[in-house]
Amino acid sequence: MTQVAYQINERRHKDMLKHDEHWDLTTADQKLALYDLHRYGYRLLFVRHMLTGPVAVISQHDDIAAIYADGEVDLRPKITLRDIH
């Protein structure tokens, strides 16, 4: 691994938030939507801050979904996850 790649990898691991910290970044509407989806096996992966507000990225097995700030659920978002390994 090159020095630059190593530094990026180290930064990614250092910047990772714990689950509770991501949960605290969600809106009340996002929490309600995730409560509903939790019974189907969805779990919170992380929250990203966008200009339109926080986007909660959730998963169920290999399926990725997004919950927008207003609680709207997108079961087919155009999101590509990167591998941090």
Secondary structure, DSSP 4 states (H G I P E B T S, - for coil): --HHHHHHHHHHHHHPPPHHHHHHTS-HHHHHHHHHHHTTT-EEEEEEEETTEEEEEEEETTEEEEE-TTS-EESS----PPP--
